[in-house]
Amino acid sequence: MSESKPTIFIQTNHRQLLGAVVSRYSLHRNSAHSAEFDVRLMEVGQQPFLLEHEGQTYLRDGDKRPWLNDDLQSFTPLRFLPPELMNYQGRALVIDPDVFAAGDVWDLLQRDMQGHAIVCRPKSGNKGKRGAYASSVMLLDCAQLTHWQTAKNFAEMFSFERDYMDWVSLKLEPKGSIAPLEACWNDFDHLDQSTRLLHNTKRKTQPWKTGLPVDYRPADTFRLFPPRHWIRRARRALFGDYRFAGTYKRHPDPTQEAFFFALLKECLDNGILSEAQLREEMASNHVRHDALQVMELLPPLAA
């Protein structure tokens, strides 16, 4: 990797690895400047500081729960690792493994950050109104983020000095260090001509999971109202994390399903993934079992 190049980091784990591979492909495919940036995957299984805390109790939204590396979104602390991997130099873009390029990411990588350390969009709904940012897509000036020491910061969750939700919502960042990002660069389950980075952020409708048993734990914050919060917690205590959790539902927008599977088909056609690898992911319930049939029915993506 050339240190002079801006680098895109995709954090992932074994459950979302196929999404990360398709994401990486989409970033290069849809850029006229693909040779001018690097893309790197960051995997949970290769990070000892995550693995060492398996099953230990950490602080999340004021509550305490066990850390499980097998969880669908166990990769989220890796959002803070890129500045360290870049030796706190240069520019990085970090994205989730369910983010796919529909436009040229080079335009974002060359953005004038106007002195800010981070550029990202506020969260939607009440969380955004309370000052939470979506760290799922962040443009980073690594030189300004020397306080991001991920292993140390992660350990602070287990000594109950750091709350996970405050951390990933960027509420711990210095005032004025974050600039807002247009929604089109982290488009939450929305795809149209303006979308640059599509984010299939609603876990239950991720297009490549339709029909599979749910394998993630919903947020466990305790609230009296609505009652689903304490009903969910009681069910989990009695029956475990996933029993009665149901199945993944079809994405309400067929265009987004078609977009993902057209990208996946190109990955197969170009040898980025083999059919054997895809079938292994299907057997592991990481990808819906009718993926090959879905791809057969799709027209190719426009160049």
Secondary structure as GFF3:
##gff-version 3
##sequence-region A 1 303
A	DSSP	beta_strand	7	12	.	.	.	ID=ss1
A	DSSP	alpha_helix	17	29	.	.	.	ID=ss2
A	DSSP	three_ten_helix	34	36	.	.	.	ID=ss3
A	DSSP	beta_strand	38	43	.	.	.	ID=ss4
A	DSSP	three_ten_helix	44	46	.	.	.	ID=ss5
A	DSSP	alpha_helix	48	51	.	.	.	ID=ss6
A	DSSP	beta_strand	57	60	.	.	.	ID=ss7
A	DSSP	beta_strand	63	66	.	.	.	ID=ss8
A	DSSP	three_ten_helix	76	80	.	.	.	ID=ss9
A	DSSP	alpha_helix	82	85	.	.	.	ID=ss10
A	DSSP	beta_strand	91	95	.	.	.	ID=ss11
A	DSSP	beta_strand	99	101	.	.	.	ID=ss12
A	DSSP	alpha_helix	106	109	.	.	.	ID=ss13
A	DSSP	beta_strand	118	120	.	.	.	ID=ss14
A	DSSP	alpha_helix	125	129	.	.	.	ID=ss15
A	DSSP	beta_strand	137	141	.	.	.	ID=ss16
A	DSSP	three_ten_helix	142	144	.	.	.	ID=ss17
A	DSSP	alpha_helix	150	158	.	.	.	ID=ss18
A	DSSP	alpha_helix	164	168	.	.	.	ID=ss19
A	DSSP	beta_strand	178	180	.	.	.	ID=ss20
A	DSSP	three_ten_helix	183	186	.	.	.	ID=ss21
A	DSSP	beta_strand	187	188	.	.	.	ID=ss22
A	DSSP	beta_strand	197	199	.	.	.	ID=ss23
A	DSSP	three_ten_helix	203	205	.	.	.	ID=ss24
A	DSSP	three_ten_helix	207	209	.	.	.	ID=ss25
A	DSSP	alpha_helix	228	239	.	.	.	ID=ss26
A	DSSP	alpha_helix	254	269	.	.	.	ID=ss27
A	DSSP	alpha_helix	275	283	.	.	.	ID=ss28
A	DSSP	alpha_helix	291	296	.	.	.	ID=ss29
###
